[in-house]
Amino acid sequence: MQKLENIRVLITGVGIKPVRHIFRDIVTNESSHTPVIHNGDEYKANLGASTAFSCAEAGAIVHLVARSGKNLKIVKDWITRSIPRAKVEISTIDLLDKQETEIKLASVSNDIPLYWVQSLGLGAGTVKIRDNNPYLKIDEVSEEFIDAELSVLKSTYMTLQALLPRFRKQAETRICIVSSMSGIRSFVSGSVHNSAKGAISRFANAISLELAPEKIYVSNIRPGGCDTGLYDENIVKSRIAKIRESFGFGSDPDDIRLMPPSSVGKAIVNILSSDGHITSVNIVALSISRKASINY
């Protein structure tokens, strides 16, 4: 029996980005992103897309949610071509629209238990910001940017409220909230981004304590440095280089150490299928290669 057989996994925040830069493993020289090929074009899978692939590979029915129906169809095609037995469902939902969220999530089949992976964020394209750059100096921050970053917390909260009645009827539920190492590891040009990710991380820990007595087990997933396409922009690369330099690392913007999102997807499969409740996980790229170091 596969790890997630007879489980449906709802994954919110599924997305892809066009490949604009290739980061390479310093040991193998292989690219560090998880590639999605569609009609001859190559994209970078985000954490939600990679998690969907890993869950489908582990036998789950995956139900993918995003605002872009086009991207969802590309991800579905990628998964079903790669895993012939995969069962993939898709829903386009604006998770900041409470009524739409409640109606569409209520229509998800209840024939088998439902788990939830929340991976909304910049890699999903959910938050729209200038130059796709969340690493802003204090003087560059606008009210619109603050609202955009914090909208992830709002949509996460509304999605949880919509799903809770169903979760409470299940014998057991597993939830993974993907936040970020940015929520616990501060850096220059990160005042708002660190704050927003910290809010998601604290939210996950707090609801974990509140919901565990109801056999709803929440895990806080904190990846740091995934090659989702976010770092492809020159302005983002230059800011990351400055951040690395402030910690005593090299300042070459093309020598950023990243891990493939598939590393996070595989870790989430292990968490969803674990005999125990894994409350939090830190996942970072190894310093000698772009494989992941996972700290449960």
C-alpha positions in Angstrom: 0.0 0.0 0.0 1.3 3.4 -0.9 1.9 6.1 1.8 -1.1 8.3 0.9 -3.4 5.7 -0.8 -7.1 6.4 -0.1 -6.4 10.0 0.9 -7.3 13.2 -0.9 -4.9 16.0 -0.5 -6.1 19.5 -1.1 -3.2 21.8 -2.1 -3.7 25.5 -2.1 -1.2 27.7 -3.8 -0.2 25.7 -6.9 1.8 27.6 -9.4 4.6 27.7 -12.0 6.9 30.4 -13.3 8.8 30.6 -16.6 12.5 29.8 -16.4 14.4 33.1 -16.5 17.6 31.9 -14.9 19.3 28.6 -14.2 20.8 28.1 -10.8 23.2 25.1 -10.7 24.3 22.7 -8.0 27.9 23.5 -7.1 28.7 19.7 -7.0 26.7 18.1 -9.8 26.2 21.2 -12.0 22.6 20.1 -12.5 19.9 22.7 -12.4 18.3 23.2 -9.0 14.7 23.7 -10.0 11.9 21.1 -10.4 11.1 21.3 -14.2 7.6 21.4 -15.6 7.6 20.9 -19.4 4.5 21.8 -21.4 4.3 22.1 -25.2 8.0 22.5 -25.4 8.2 25.3 -22.8 9.9 24.8 -19.5 8.6 26.2 -16.2 9.8 26.1 -12.6 7.4 24.3 -10.3 6.6 26.1 -7.0 6.2 24.3 -3.7 2.5 23.6 -4.2 3.0 22.0 -7.6 6.0 20.0 -6.4 4.0 18.8 -3.4 1.1 17.8 -5.6 3.5 15.7 -7.7 5.0 14.0 -4.6 1.6 13.3 -3.1 0.2 11.9 -6.4 3.3 9.7 -6.6 2.5 8.5 -3.1 -0.9 7.4 -4.1 -3.1 10.3 -3.1 -5.9 11.9 -5.1 -4.6 15.5 -5.3 -7.0 18.5 -5.6 -5.2 21.5 -6.8 -6.3 25.1 -6.1 -5.1 28.4 -7.5 -6.5 31.5 -9.2 -5.0 30.7 -12.6 -6.9 27.9 -14.4 -4.2 27.9 -17.1 -1.4 27.1 -14.7 -3.5 24.5 -13.0 -4.1 22.7 -16.3 -0.4 22.7 -17.0 0.5 21.2 -13.6 -2.3 18.6 -14.0 -0.9 17.6 -17.4 2.6 17.4 -16.0 1.6 15.1 -13.2 -0.7 12.8 -15.2 1.9 12.4 -18.0 4.6 11.6 -15.5 2.5 9.4 -13.3 -0.1 7.5 -15.4 -2.1 6.3 -12.4 -2.3 9.8 -10.9 -5.7 11.2 -10.1 -5.7 15.0 -10.3 -8.6 17.4 -9.6 -8.4 21.2 -10.0 -10.4 24.2 -8.8 -9.9 27.8 -9.6 -10.6 29.8 -6.4 -9.9 33.3 -5.2 -9.1 32.4 -1.6 -9.6 36.0 -0.5 -13.2 35.7 -1.5 -14.9 34.1 1.5 -18.1 33.1 -0.2 -16.4 31.6 -3.3 -14.0 29.8 -1.0 -16.8 28.3 1.1 -18.9 27.2 -1.9 -16.1 25.7 -4.0 -14.4 23.9 -1.1 -17.8 22.4 0.0 -18.0 20.8 -3.5 -14.8 18.8 -3.0 -15.8 15.1 -2.8 -16.0 13.6 0.7 -15.7 10.0 -0.4 -12.3 9.6 1.4 -10.5 11.6 4.1 -9.2 15.0 3.2 -5.8 16.4 4.1 -4.7 20.0 3.4 -1.4 21.5 2.3 -1.4 25.3 2.4 1.5 26.7 0.3 0.2 30.2 -0.8 2.9 32.8 -1.3 5.1 34.5 -3.8 6.2 31.3 -5.5 2.6 30.6 -6.3 2.1 34.0 -7.9 -0.7 34.6 -5.3 0.9 37.8 -4.0 1.4 40.4 -6.7 4.3 42.7 -6.0 6.6 45.0 -8.1 9.4 43.1 -9.8 8.4 40.0 -7.8 10.7 41.3 -5.2 9.7 40.9 -1.5 13.2 42.0 -0.2 12.6 45.7 0.3 14.5 48.2 2.3 12.5 50.1 4.9 12.2 53.3 2.7 10.9 51.2 -0.2 8.0 49.6 1.6 4.4 50.8 0.7 1.1 50.1 2.4 0.1 48.1 -0.7 3.1 45.8 -0.2 2.3 45.2 3.4 -1.3 44.4 2.5 -0.2 42.0 -0.2 2.2 40.1 2.1 -0.4 39.9 4.9 -3.1 38.7 2.5 -1.6 35.2 2.7 -2.5 35.0 6.4 -6.0 36.2 5.7 -6.6 33.7 3.0 -5.1 30.9 5.1 -7.4 31.8 7.9 -10.6 31.9 5.7 -9.7 28.6 4.1 -9.2 26.9 7.5 -12.6 28.2 8.6 -14.2 26.8 5.5 -12.7 23.4 6.0 -13.0 23.0 9.7 -16.6 21.6 9.8 -15.5 18.8 7.5 -12.2 18.1 9.3 -14.1 17.8 12.6 -16.2 15.0 11.1 -13.1 12.9 10.1 -11.4 10.4 12.3 -8.1 12.2 11.8 -6.9 15.1 9.7 -3.4 16.2 8.7 -2.6 19.8 7.7 0.7 21.2 6.5 1.1 25.0 6.6 4.1 26.1 4.5 5.6 29.2 5.9 9.3 29.9 5.5 12.6 30.1 7.3 12.2 33.8 6.8 9.7 33.6 9.6 12.3 32.7 12.2 15.5 33.9 10.4 15.6 37.7 10.0 17.8 39.5 7.5 18.4 43.0 6.0 15.7 44.1 3.5 13.3 41.7 5.0 11.3 43.7 7.6 7.9 43.1 6.0 8.6 39.7 4.4 10.0 38.4 7.7 7.0 39.7 9.6 4.5 38.2 7.2 6.2 34.8 7.2 6.6 34.9 10.9 2.8 35.5 11.2 2.1 32.4 9.2 4.5 30.4 11.2 3.1 31.5 14.6 -0.4 30.9 13.2 0.5 27.4 12.3 1.9 26.7 15.8 -1.1 28.2 17.6 -3.7 26.3 15.6 -1.7 23.1 16.1 -2.1 23.5 19.8 -5.8 24.3 19.5 -6.8 21.6 17.1 -4.7 18.6 18.2 -7.3 17.5 20.8 -9.8 17.2 17.9 -7.4 14.9 16.1 -6.6 17.6 13.5 -2.8 17.6 13.4 -1.1 20.7 12.0 2.5 20.8 10.9 4.5 24.0 10.4 6.8 23.6 7.3 9.6 26.2 7.0 11.6 25.9 3.8 14.5 28.3 3.2 15.7 29.0 -0.4 13.8 26.9 -2.9 14.3 27.4 -6.7 10.7 28.3 -7.6 11.5 31.1 -10.0 11.2 33.8 -7.4 14.9 34.3 -7.4 15.3 34.5 -11.2 14.7 38.3 -11.4 18.0 40.3 -11.3 16.7 42.7 -8.6 15.9 39.7 -6.4 19.3 38.1 -7.0 21.1 41.3 -6.2 19.2 41.7 -2.9 19.8 38.0 -1.9 23.5 38.5 -2.7 23.5 41.5 -0.3 21.8 39.4 2.4 24.3 36.6 2.0 27.1 39.1 2.2 25.8 40.5 5.5 26.1 36.9 6.9 29.7 36.6 5.7 29.0 34.6 2.6 29.9 35.4 -1.0 28.2 38.3 -2.8 28.0 36.7 -6.3 24.3 37.0 -7.3 24.6 33.9 -9.5 26.0 31.8 -6.7 22.9 31.5 -4.6 22.4 28.1 -3.0 18.9 26.8 -3.6 17.2 23.5 -3.2 14.6 22.0 -5.6 11.0 22.3 -4.4 10.7 18.5 -4.8 12.7 18.2 -1.6 9.9 20.0 0.2 7.2 17.9 -1.5 8.9 14.6 -0.5 9.2 15.9 3.1 5.5 16.8 3.2 4.6 13.3 2.1 6.5 11.8 5.0 4.8 14.2 7.4 1.3 13.5 6.1 1.9 9.7 6.4 3.9 9.7 9.6 2.7 7.6 12.6 3.4 10.6 14.8 2.4 14.2 14.8 5.4 16.2 13.4 4.8 19.7 14.7 7.4 21.7 12.8 10.1 21.2 10.2 13.0 23.3 9.0 14.2 22.6 5.4 17.3 24.3 4.0 19.7 23.8 1.1 23.0 22.1 2.1 26.0 24.3 1.8 27.9 21.8 -0.5 25.0 21.1 -2.8 21.5 22.0 -3.5 20.0 18.9 -1.8 18.0 19.6 1.3 18.8 19.3 4.9 15.6 18.5 6.9 15.3 19.2 10.6 12.2 17.6 12.1 
